[in-house]
């Protein structure tokens, strides 16, 4: 049995009862968090643009674009929902692959669920964990085999194909073809070019998720693919540990709508302001000492949502002034606010060799705030919050985050009902009940 045989066995044979209790609980947490990010992302410029694009270019009635409720093809729904899922950069991630598994898996899984006869919540959650586990392994292998830092879609397509293929009941041979098709057609996007020039392509999550869904449908039609990368794993244990070691338990979650690399600096700046009663107008200068990738983030005034997220100075300034960094802070008109931009102009950054050596396993930042009257405050060796294993969010905190993100789109009562449904989701008889609740009846929006 080679690595791909083992991966296929795990995908097809894993049941809800096979998962550890910790993995079962994490499945609910991941669904809640990823779905909240997706729903909120539908209100971004890229979310709205891709929803309209898919209605026009991917007509059909197989699956649903959230949160508009518009019916399109399964590929179209995956594409639109995929872009929305990562649009705010507030979705989960896995440190060692520097990417976002949930946003790649969930859109394909949602579309596949609507194509299936009647998928239970238990089966949905099982496929979700399978997608995460396969995607994380694919990411580890992808990064080990290629020097260029590729975006999430490059391995996320394989994750989406695994989850969708399981739900749609592919045979072992057809699934092998689907995984190979997904790997071959995945967006091999050089991530740092997207950092240098932030754009709606983001982390190629939307395209990667779409490739995953399309690959499953193509394989069902007889299209053939390459031998999937699991057979090429430099470390066989990455694959053989499937089903016994749950990497999904090592995810981080995000309380801020920005690149994760900027979040240690946000933490440090907020800590200084809160502990020392430093108001934004008191600040003369903010110096951030951190790892090279974070320093490479722009400090220019953002012209759009993506530039606001892939930025070091703007998120720090917006968080200091507003006390949060969510959808409202990275959408117009807030990104053009003069007071926020003026504070962002006072942010400096430099690389700390020690922190560069620790990246990507650890992401550290020192923050120094100098006030107008000459006082100096420091916050040292800060990390982004909600990291495994010591600072992960509680279930209540994830519920509050979902309400914060989804409430303005769906309405508070509908969002609350979804939260209650997800915490007991394994008892749901048909996943369509969840999808129907994720259609907006009452827009409040973030502006």
C-alpha positions in Angstrom: 0.0 0.0 0.0 1.6 3.3 -1.1 0.8 6.8 0.4 -2.1 7.4 -2.0 -3.7 4.1 -1.2 -3.5 4.9 2.5 -5.0 8.4 1.9 -7.9 6.9 -0.1 -8.6 4.3 2.5 -8.8 7.0 5.1 -11.1 9.2 3.0 -13.5 6.4 2.1 -13.6 4.3 5.2 -13.6 6.9 8.0 -16.9 7.2 9.9 -18.1 9.5 12.6 -17.6 6.8 15.2 -14.0 6.4 14.0 -13.1 9.9 15.0 -11.9 10.7 18.5 -14.2 12.7 20.7 -11.8 15.6 20.4 -11.9 15.5 16.6 -15.7 15.3 16.7 -15.9 18.4 18.9 -13.3 20.2 16.7 -15.5 19.4 13.7 -18.3 21.5 15.1 -15.9 24.3 16.0 -14.5 24.3 12.5 -17.9 24.4 10.9 -19.0 27.3 13.1 -15.9 29.3 12.5 -15.5 28.7 8.7 -19.2 29.2 8.1 -19.2 32.5 10.0 -16.2 33.7 7.9 -18.0 32.7 4.7 -21.2 34.4 5.5 -19.5 37.6 6.5 -17.3 37.4 3.4 -20.4 37.6 1.1 -20.6 41.3 2.0 -17.1 42.1 0.8 -16.5 43.6 -2.7 -15.0 40.3 -3.9 -17.8 38.3 -2.4 -20.5 40.3 -4.2 -18.5 40.3 -7.4 -18.0 36.6 -7.5 -21.7 35.9 -6.6 -22.8 37.9 -9.6 -20.2 36.4 -11.8 -21.2 32.8 -10.9 -24.9 33.5 -11.4 -24.0 34.8 -14.9 -21.4 32.3 -15.9 -22.3 29.1 -13.9 -26.0 28.9 -14.3 -27.7 25.9 -12.7 -29.8 24.8 -9.8 -27.5 22.2 -8.1 -26.2 24.4 -5.2 -26.6 27.6 -3.4 -24.6 30.8 -3.3 -24.5 32.1 0.3 -26.0 34.3 1.6 -28.0 35.5 -1.4 -29.7 32.1 -1.9 -29.1 32.2 -5.6 -29.1 28.7 -7.3 -26.1 27.9 -9.6 -24.1 24.9 -10.6 -22.1 23.0 -8.0 -18.9 24.3 -9.5 -20.3 27.9 -9.5 -21.4 27.7 -5.9 -18.1 26.4 -4.8 -16.3 29.2 -6.6 -18.5 32.0 -5.2 -18.5 30.6 -1.6 -14.8 29.8 -1.8 -13.9 33.5 -2.5 -16.3 34.6 0.3 -14.8 32.1 2.8 -11.4 33.8 2.7 -12.5 37.3 1.7 -12.0 38.7 5.2 -8.9 36.7 6.1 -10.6 35.7 9.4 -10.8 32.0 8.8 -8.8 29.3 10.5 -5.3 28.2 9.6 -2.5 25.7 10.1 0.8 27.1 11.0 3.3 24.7 9.2 1.5 25.0 5.9 1.0 28.8 6.2 -2.5 28.5 4.9 -6.2 28.1 5.4 -7.7 24.6 5.2 -11.3 25.3 6.3 -12.0 27.9 3.6 -10.8 25.4 1.0 -12.8 22.4 2.3 -16.2 23.9 3.3 -17.3 25.4 0.0 -16.8 22.2 -1.9 -18.4 20.2 0.9 -21.5 22.4 0.9 -21.9 22.1 -2.9 -21.4 18.3 -2.8 -24.0 18.1 0.1 -26.6 19.6 -2.1 -25.9 17.2 -4.9 -26.3 14.2 -2.6 -29.7 12.7 -1.9 -29.9 13.5 1.8 -26.7 14.0 3.8 -26.8 13.9 7.6 -25.0 16.3 9.8 -22.9 13.4 11.1 -21.8 12.5 7.6 -21.1 16.1 6.8 -18.9 16.6 9.9 -17.0 13.4 9.1 -16.3 14.6 5.6 -15.2 18.0 7.0 -12.6 16.4 9.2 -11.4 14.2 6.4 -11.0 17.3 4.2 -9.0 19.0 6.8 -6.7 16.1 7.5 -6.1 15.4 3.8 -5.6 19.1 3.1 -3.0 19.6 5.9 -1.0 16.5 4.7 -1.2 17.7 1.1 0.1 21.1 2.2 3.0 19.6 4.1 3.9 17.5 1.1 3.5 20.4 -1.4 5.7 22.7 0.6 8.4 20.0 1.1 8.5 19.2 -2.7 8.7 22.8 -4.0 10.8 25.7 -2.9 8.3 28.4 -3.9 5.8 29.3 -1.2 2.5 28.3 -2.8 -0.9 29.7 -1.8 -3.6 27.7 0.0 -5.4 26.7 -3.2 -2.4 24.7 -4.4 -3.1 22.0 -1.8 -6.7 23.1 -0.9 -8.0 21.8 -4.2 -7.0 18.3 -3.0 -8.7 18.9 0.3 -11.9 20.0 -1.4 -11.8 17.0 -3.7 -11.4 14.6 -0.8 -14.4 16.0 1.1 -16.6 16.2 -1.9 -15.6 12.8 -3.2 -16.4 11.2 0.1 -19.9 12.8 0.3 -20.7 11.8 -3.3 -19.6 8.2 -2.8 -16.8 7.9 -5.3 -15.2 4.5 -5.7 -11.5 4.2 -4.8 -10.3 4.4 -8.4 -12.5 7.4 -9.2 -11.4 9.2 -6.1 -7.8 8.5 -7.0 -8.4 10.2 -10.4 -10.2 13.1 -8.7 -7.3 13.7 -6.3 -4.8 13.6 -9.2 -6.9 15.9 -11.3 -7.2 18.4 -8.4 -3.4 18.3 -7.8 -2.7 18.8 -11.5 -5.1 21.7 -12.0 -4.8 23.4 -8.7 -3.6 27.1 -8.7 0.1 26.9 -8.2 0.1 30.6 -7.2 3.3 32.2 -5.8 2.0 33.5 -2.5 4.5 36.3 -1.9 3.5 38.0 -5.2 0.0 38.3 -3.7 1.6 39.9 -0.6 3.6 42.3 -2.8 0.5 43.2 -4.8 -2.7 42.5 -2.7 -5.6 41.6 -4.9 -8.9 39.7 -5.0 -7.0 36.5 -5.8 -5.9 36.5 -2.2 -4.7 33.0 -1.1 -6.2 31.4 -4.3 -8.7 29.7 -1.9 -11.8 30.4 -4.2 -10.1 28.9 -7.3 -8.6 26.0 -5.3 -12.0 25.0 -3.8 -13.6 25.2 -7.2 -10.9 23.0 -8.7 -11.6 20.5 -6.0 -15.3 20.3 -6.8 -14.8 20.3 -10.5 -12.2 17.5 -10.2 -14.7 15.2 -8.5 -17.3 15.8 -11.2 -14.7 15.4 -14.0 -13.5 12.1 -12.5 -17.1 10.9 -12.4 -17.3 11.5 -16.1 -14.1 9.4 -16.7 -11.5 12.1 -16.8 -8.1 10.8 -15.6 -5.5 12.4 -13.4 -1.9 12.0 -12.3 -0.8 9.9 -9.3 -1.6 12.0 -6.3 1.2 13.5 -4.3 0.6 11.3 -1.2 2.8 8.7 -2.9 5.6 11.3 -2.9 5.5 12.2 0.8 9.1 12.8 2.0 8.0 11.7 5.4 5.8 8.6 5.2 4.4 9.3 8.7 2.5 12.4 7.3 0.2 9.9 5.6 0.4 6.8 7.7 -0.7 8.9 10.7 -4.1 9.6 9.1 -6.8 8.5 11.5 -4.6 8.3 14.5 -3.0 11.7 14.7 -5.5 14.5 14.1 -3.7 17.6 12.8 -7.1 19.4 12.8 -6.6 19.8 16.6 -3.6 22.0 15.9 -5.4 24.7 14.0 -5.3 28.3 15.0 -8.3 30.6 14.9 -8.4 34.3 14.1 -10.1 37.1 16.1 -9.0 39.7 13.6 -9.8 40.3 9.9 -6.2 40.6 8.8 -3.2 38.6 7.7 -2.1 36.4 10.6 1.4 37.8 10.3 0.2 41.2 11.5 -1.7 39.9 14.5 1.1 39.7 17.0 1.7 43.4 16.5 -2.0 44.1 17.0 -1.9 42.1 20.2 1.1 44.1 21.5 -0.3 47.5 20.5 -3.6 46.8 22.2 -1.9 45.5 25.3 0.1 48.6 25.7 -2.9 50.9 25.1 -5.1 49.1 27.5 -2.6 48.5 30.3 -1.2 52.1 30.2 -4.3 54.1 29.2 -2.6 55.3 26.1 -5.1 56.9 23.7 -4.5 57.0 19.9 -3.9 60.7 20.0 -1.1 60.2 22.6 1.0 58.2 20.2 4.0 59.6 18.5 5.5 56.4 17.1 4.9 52.7 17.0 7.8 50.4 16.2 7.2 46.7 15.4 10.0 44.2 15.6 9.1 40.9 14.0 9.8 38.3 11.3 10.6 39.2 7.7 7.3 38.1 6.1 5.4 40.4 8.5 7.8 43.3 7.8 7.2 42.7 4.1 3.5 43.5 4.5 2.6 46.9 3.2 2.4 50.0 5.4 0.9 52.2 2.6 -2.6 53.6 2.8 -5.0 50.8 1.6 -7.2 51.5 -1.4 -9.3 48.4 -1.0 -10.2 45.6 1.3 -7.4 43.3 0.3 -4.8 46.0 0.8 -6.2 46.7 4.3 -5.8 43.1 5.2 -2.3 42.4 3.8 -1.0 45.4 5.7 1.0 45.8 8.9 0.3 49.5 9.8 -3.3 49.8 9.0 -4.6 46.9 11.1 -2.6 48.1 14.1 -4.0 51.6 13.8 -7.6 50.5 13.2 -7.6 48.2 16.1 -6.2 50.9 18.4 -8.9 53.4 17.4 -11.9 51.0 17.2 -10.9 48.4 19.7 -11.5 45.6 17.2 -10.6 44.6 13.7 -13.5 43.0 12.0 -15.4 43.4 8.7 -16.3 47.0 9.3 -12.6 48.0 9.7 -11.5 46.4 6.4 -14.4 47.6 4.3 -15.1 51.0 2.8 -15.6 53.7 4.0 -13.5 52.9 7.1 -10.4 52.1 5.2 -10.3 55.7 4.0 -10.7 57.3 7.5 -8.2 60.1 8.0 -7.6 59.4 11.7 -6.8 55.8 11.2 -4.5 56.5 8.3 -2.7 59.2 10.2 -2.0 56.8 13.0 -0.9 54.1 10.5 1.7 56.5 9.2 3.4 56.4 12.6 4.0 52.6 12.4 7.6 51.5 11.7 8.9 47.9 11.3 12.1 46.0 11.4 13.2 42.3 11.3 14.4 40.5 14.4 16.7 37.6 13.4 15.6 35.4 16.3 12.0 35.8 15.3 12.8 35.1 11.6 14.4 31.8 12.6 11.3 30.8 14.6 8.9 31.4 11.7 6.6 29.8 10.6 6.3 27.5 13.6 6.1 30.6 15.8 5.1 34.2 14.9 6.5 36.7 17.4 6.5 40.5 17.5 7.8 43.2 19.9 5.9 46.4 20.0 7.2 49.7 21.2 5.0 52.7 21.6 6.5 56.2 22.1 4.0 58.9 23.3 3.9 62.5 22.4 5.2 63.4 25.9 8.2 61.1 25.6 7.0 58.0 27.5 8.0 54.6 26.1 6.0 51.4 26.6 6.9 47.9 25.3 5.2 44.6 24.8 7.7 41.8 24.1 7.5 38.5 22.3 3.8 38.7 21.6 2.1 36.0 19.5 -1.2 36.1 17.7 -4.1 35.0 19.9 -6.2 31.8 19.7 -3.1 29.6 19.0 -2.8 25.9 19.9 -2.6 24.7 22.5 -2.5 27.3 25.2 -4.7 30.2 23.9 -7.3 28.5 21.8 -10.8 30.2 22.0 -13.5 28.6 24.0 -16.7 27.4 22.4 -18.5 30.5 23.8 -15.9 32.8 22.2 -16.3 31.0 18.8 -20.1 31.4 19.2 -19.7 35.1 19.9 -17.4 35.4 16.9 -20.0 33.8 14.7 -22.7 36.2 15.9 -20.3 39.1 15.3 -19.7 38.0 11.8 -23.0 36.5 10.6 -25.5 38.5 12.7 -25.2 41.7 10.5 -25.8 39.6 7.4 -28.5 37.2 8.5 -30.0 38.9 11.5 -29.3 38.1 15.1 -32.0 35.6 15.6 -31.2 33.6 12.5 -27.5 33.6 13.4 -28.3 32.4 17.0 -30.4 29.6 15.5 -27.5 28.5 13.4 -25.1 28.4 16.4 -27.5 26.2 18.3 -27.9 23.9 15.3 -24.2 23.5 14.7 -23.4 22.6 18.3 -25.7 19.6 17.9 -25.1 19.1 14.2 -24.4 15.4 14.2 -28.2 15.0 15.0 -29.3 16.9 11.9 -31.0 14.7 9.4 -30.4 16.8 6.2 -27.6 19.4 5.7 -30.0 21.4 3.5 -31.6 22.6 6.7 -28.4 24.5 7.5 -27.9 25.8 4.1 -31.5 27.2 4.0 -30.8 29.1 7.3 -27.7 30.7 5.7 -29.8 32.6 3.2 -30.3 36.2 4.2 -33.7 37.4 5.0 -32.8 40.6 6.8 -29.7 42.6 5.8 -28.0 44.8 8.4 -24.5 44.9 6.9 -21.3 46.3 8.4 -21.3 49.8 7.1 
